[in-house]
Amino acid sequence: MIEKDTIRLLRECDAGAKMGVASINDVMNHVDNPEFRRTLEKSRGEHQTLGNEIAKELDNFMDEGKEPNPMAKSMSWLKTNMKLAMDDSDKTVACLMTDGCNMGVKSLNKYLNEFKAADEKSKDIAKKLINMEQKLSEDIRKYL
C-alpha cells in the first residue's frame, strides 16, 4: 500500500509541476513588468527543478510519471487566451496565475489526504510544491 500511494502521489506532483511550467510559459509573453517577469521565471525554474527531482523518484519505482490532464490543460490554455485577448495586462496575468496556484494547492492537498500511506519523502515533495504555489501566489499579489 505504501508503494502504491507513494507512486500515485508522486504522479500527481509530477503533473502539477508540469502544469505550473506550462501555465507560466503560456503567459510569459504577456508580462510587461520586469520584476514580475523575473518572479515568474524564478518560479518556473523551481517547478522544473522539483519536476526533475520527482522524475528521479518515479524512476526509482520504474514509473514514467504523469502528464497534466489534457482537458484541464486545454481549459487552462483557453481561459488564459480568452482573458488575455480581452485584457492583455500584468493584472490579468497575475489573476490567472493566482487562480492556477490556488487550484494547484487545493488539488495537492486533496492528494495528500487521499494517499495517506505514501512515504514521507513523497509527502515532503508534495508539501514543497504546495509551498511553491502559495509563495508564487503571494509574490504576485501586488500585480493584481
C-alpha positions as CSV (number, residue, x, y, z in Angstrom):
1,M,0.0,0.0,0.0
2,I,2.8,2.4,0.8
3,E,4.5,2.0,-2.5
4,K,1.2,2.3,-4.4
5,D,0.2,5.6,-2.6
6,T,3.8,6.9,-3.0
7,I,3.7,6.4,-6.7
8,R,0.2,7.9,-7.0
9,L,1.2,11.0,-5.0
10,L,4.4,11.4,-7.0
11,R,2.5,11.2,-10.3
12,E,0.1,13.9,-9.2
13,C,3.1,16.1,-8.1
14,D,4.7,15.4,-11.5
15,A,1.5,16.5,-13.3
16,G,1.2,19.6,-11.0
17,A,4.8,20.7,-11.6
18,K,4.4,20.2,-15.4
19,M,1.2,22.2,-15.3
20,G,2.9,25.0,-13.4
21,V,5.7,25.2,-16.0
22,A,3.2,25.1,-18.9
23,S,1.0,27.8,-17.3
24,I,3.9,30.2,-16.8
25,N,5.0,29.5,-20.4
26,D,1.5,30.4,-21.6
27,V,1.6,33.8,-20.0
28,M,5.2,34.9,-20.1
29,N,4.9,36.8,-23.4
30,H,2.2,38.9,-21.9
31,V,4.2,40.2,-18.9
32,D,5.4,43.8,-19.1
33,N,6.8,44.4,-15.7
34,P,10.5,43.2,-15.5
35,E,10.2,42.3,-11.8
36,F,7.0,40.3,-12.4
37,R,8.8,38.5,-15.3
38,R,11.7,37.6,-13.0
39,T,9.3,36.3,-10.4
40,L,7.6,34.0,-12.9
41,E,11.0,32.9,-14.4
42,K,12.3,32.0,-10.9
43,S,9.1,30.1,-10.2
44,R,9.3,28.3,-13.5
45,G,12.9,27.2,-12.7
46,E,11.8,26.0,-9.3
47,H,9.0,24.0,-10.8
48,Q,11.4,22.5,-13.4
49,T,14.0,21.6,-10.7
50,L,11.3,20.0,-8.5
51,G,9.9,18.2,-11.6
52,N,13.4,16.7,-12.2
53,E,13.5,15.5,-8.6
54,I,10.0,14.0,-8.9
55,A,11.1,12.2,-12.1
56,K,14.1,10.7,-10.4
57,E,11.9,9.4,-7.6
58,L,9.5,8.0,-10.1
59,D,12.4,6.3,-11.9
60,N,13.2,4.5,-8.7
61,F,9.8,2.9,-9.0
62,M,10.2,2.4,-12.7
63,D,7.3,4.7,-13.4
64,E,7.1,7.2,-16.2
65,G,5.2,9.9,-14.3
66,K,2.0,11.6,-15.4
67,E,1.2,14.4,-17.8
68,P,-1.3,17.0,-16.8
69,N,-4.9,16.1,-17.6
70,P,-5.4,17.1,-21.3
71,M,-8.8,18.5,-20.6
72,A,-7.5,20.6,-17.7
73,K,-4.6,21.8,-19.7
74,S,-6.8,22.7,-22.7
75,M,-9.3,24.6,-20.5
76,S,-6.5,26.5,-18.8
77,W,-5.0,27.4,-22.2
78,L,-8.4,28.5,-23.5
79,K,-9.2,30.6,-20.4
80,T,-5.8,32.2,-20.5
81,N,-6.0,33.2,-24.1
82,M,-9.6,34.4,-23.9
83,K,-8.9,36.6,-20.8
84,L,-5.7,37.9,-22.3
85,A,-7.4,38.7,-25.6
86,M,-9.9,40.9,-23.7
87,D,-7.2,42.5,-21.4
88,D,-3.6,41.9,-22.1
89,S,-2.2,43.3,-18.9
90,D,0.0,42.2,-16.0
91,K,-3.1,42.4,-13.8
92,T,-4.8,39.8,-15.9
93,V,-1.7,37.5,-15.9
94,A,-1.5,37.9,-12.1
95,C,-5.2,37.0,-11.7
96,L,-4.8,33.9,-14.0
97,M,-1.7,32.7,-12.2
98,T,-3.2,33.2,-8.8
99,D,-6.2,31.1,-9.8
100,G,-3.9,28.4,-11.1
101,C,-1.8,28.4,-7.9
102,N,-5.0,28.1,-5.8
103,M,-6.2,25.2,-7.9
104,G,-2.8,23.5,-7.5
105,V,-2.8,24.0,-3.7
106,K,-6.3,22.6,-3.5
107,S,-5.6,19.6,-5.7
108,L,-2.3,18.7,-4.0
109,N,-3.8,18.9,-0.5
110,K,-6.6,16.6,-1.7
111,Y,-4.0,14.1,-2.9
112,L,-2.0,14.3,0.3
113,N,-5.2,13.4,2.2
114,E,-6.1,10.7,-0.3
115,F,-2.7,9.0,-0.4
116,K,-2.1,8.9,3.3
117,A,0.1,5.8,3.1
118,A,2.6,7.5,0.8
119,D,6.2,7.6,2.2
120,E,7.5,10.7,3.9
121,K,9.8,11.7,1.0
122,S,6.9,11.9,-1.4
123,K,4.7,13.8,1.1
124,D,7.6,16.3,1.6
125,I,7.8,16.8,-2.2
126,A,4.0,17.4,-2.3
127,K,4.3,19.9,0.5
128,K,7.3,21.6,-1.2
129,L,5.2,22.0,-4.4
130,I,2.3,23.4,-2.3
131,N,4.6,25.9,-0.7
132,M,6.0,26.9,-4.0
133,E,2.4,27.6,-5.3
134,Q,1.5,29.5,-2.2
135,K,4.6,31.6,-2.4
136,L,4.1,32.5,-6.1
137,S,0.5,33.5,-5.3
138,E,1.7,35.7,-2.5
139,D,4.6,37.2,-4.5
140,I,2.4,38.3,-7.4
141,R,-0.5,39.8,-5.4
142,K,1.0,43.2,-5.9
143,Y,0.2,42.9,-9.6
144,L,-3.5,42.2,-9.2
